Amino acid sequence: VNFNCPGQIVIAGETAAVETAAEKMKEAGAKRAVMLPVSAPFHSRLMEPAALRLKEELDKIQVSDAQIPVVANVTGKILTDANDIKESLVTQAANPVLWEDCVAEMVNFGVTRFVEVGPGKVLTGFTKKINKDMELANVEDIASLEKTLEFLKGVR
């Protein structure tokens, strides 16, 4: 359900099935197969009921065309059309995340600096494995915000 970076993918499903798959992967030579502590099988078809509910809620609101391009994690493609963005949000709830494709699309678009916002540096780590030439930063508290602002000085 997540194609995070070279050598790391995430699967989802019923717990017993995922446990069996993890065992099989280890038997087949996987370095690691770890059960993630998540509350639901995100980005899998088991989330289709939630995706339908999300669509119902998104249909109630107006979304404008993006002034800054958005890269859809379900396709790895740049979107700016409001309807495409809404559709992508619904689709991504029950379909795999293509983070490697997202990073490749941003690089093709000319992005050289990435800033991850939120707790931790998970996406920063994935991005570093995908493209070592990227300049990376993260913001998760005041100290990292100050460091990132310094990192971004002079960037338009």
C-alpha positions in Angstrom: 0.0 0.0 0.0 3.0 2.3 0.2 5.9 2.3 -2.2 8.1 4.4 0.1 11.7 4.2 -1.2 14.0 1.6 -2.7 13.8 -1.5 -0.6 10.8 -0.4 1.5 7.2 -1.2 0.7 4.3 -1.5 3.1 1.4 -4.0 2.7 -2.0 -3.9 4.4 -4.9 -6.2 4.9 -6.5 -8.3 7.5 -4.1 -8.8 10.4 -3.7 -12.5 10.1 -3.0 -12.2 6.3 -0.4 -9.5 6.9 1.3 -11.6 9.6 1.4 -14.6 7.2 2.8 -12.4 4.4 5.5 -11.0 6.8 6.6 -14.6 7.7 6.7 -15.5 4.0 8.8 -12.5 3.2 11.3 -13.3 5.9 11.5 -16.9 4.6 12.1 -15.5 1.1 15.0 -13.4 2.4 13.6 -10.0 3.3 15.9 -8.2 5.8 12.9 -7.1 7.9 9.2 -7.5 7.9 7.7 -5.4 10.7 4.1 -5.1 11.8 3.3 -1.4 12.0 1.2 -0.1 14.8 -1.6 1.5 12.8 -5.3 1.8 13.5 -6.6 0.8 10.1 -5.4 -0.8 6.8 -4.8 2.6 5.2 -4.4 2.9 1.4 -5.8 -0.5 0.8 -9.1 -1.6 -0.7 -10.3 -2.3 2.8 -10.6 1.5 3.2 -13.2 1.8 0.3 -16.1 2.5 2.7 -14.1 5.3 4.2 -13.2 6.6 0.8 -16.9 6.8 -0.1 -17.6 8.7 3.1 -14.7 11.0 2.3 -16.2 11.6 -1.2 -19.6 12.5 0.4 -17.9 15.1 2.6 -15.7 16.5 -0.1 -18.8 16.9 -2.3 -20.2 19.3 0.3 -17.3 21.7 0.0 -15.9 23.9 -2.7 -12.3 23.3 -3.6 -10.5 25.8 -5.8 -7.9 25.1 -8.4 -4.4 24.9 -6.8 -2.3 28.0 -7.2 0.7 25.9 -6.2 0.9 22.5 -7.9 -0.1 19.4 -5.8 1.5 16.1 -6.4 -1.0 13.3 -5.9 0.4 10.4 -3.8 -1.9 8.0 -5.6 -0.5 8.8 -9.1 2.7 10.6 -8.5 1.5 13.3 -10.9 1.1 17.0 -10.6 -2.4 18.3 -10.2 -3.9 21.8 -10.2 -7.5 21.2 -11.2 -9.9 21.3 -8.2 -11.9 18.3 -9.4 -8.8 16.3 -10.0 -7.5 17.1 -6.5 -10.8 16.1 -4.9 -10.9 12.8 -6.9 -7.3 12.1 -6.0 -8.0 12.6 -2.3 -10.8 10.0 -2.5 -8.8 7.6 -4.6 -5.8 7.7 -2.3 -7.8 6.6 0.7 -8.1 3.1 -0.7 -5.1 2.8 -3.1 -1.3 2.7 -2.7 0.9 5.7 -2.0 3.5 6.1 -4.7 6.1 8.2 -2.7 9.0 7.3 -5.0 6.9 8.5 -8.0 6.0 11.7 -6.2 9.6 12.5 -5.5 10.6 11.7 -9.1 7.8 14.0 -10.3 8.9 16.9 -8.1 12.5 16.4 -9.2 11.4 16.5 -12.8 9.4 19.7 -12.0 12.7 21.2 -10.8 12.4 20.8 -7.0 15.7 20.6 -5.2 14.7 21.4 -1.6 12.2 19.4 0.5 10.7 20.4 3.8 8.8 17.8 5.8 6.3 19.3 8.2 5.0 17.3 11.1 6.4 15.0 13.8 9.5 13.0 12.8 11.6 12.7 9.6 10.1 9.6 7.9 9.5 11.2 4.5 12.8 13.0 4.7 14.5 9.7 5.2 12.6 8.1 2.3 13.5 11.1 0.1 17.2 10.8 0.9 17.1 7.2 -0.2 15.3 8.0 -3.4 17.5 11.0 -4.4 20.7 11.8 -2.5 21.1 15.1 -4.2 18.1 16.7 -2.5 18.4 19.4 0.2 16.2 18.2 3.0 14.8 19.8 6.2 12.0 19.1 8.6 9.8 21.2 10.9 8.4 19.5 14.0 9.1 22.0 16.8 10.5 25.5 17.3 14.1 24.5 17.1 13.6 22.7 13.8 11.6 25.6 12.5 14.4 28.0 13.2 16.9 25.6 11.6 14.7 25.2 8.5 14.2 29.0 8.2 18.0 29.4 8.2 18.2 26.6 5.6 15.7 28.4 3.4 17.2 31.9 3.6 17.6 33.3 0.2 15.1 30.9 -1.3 12.2 32.6 -3.1 
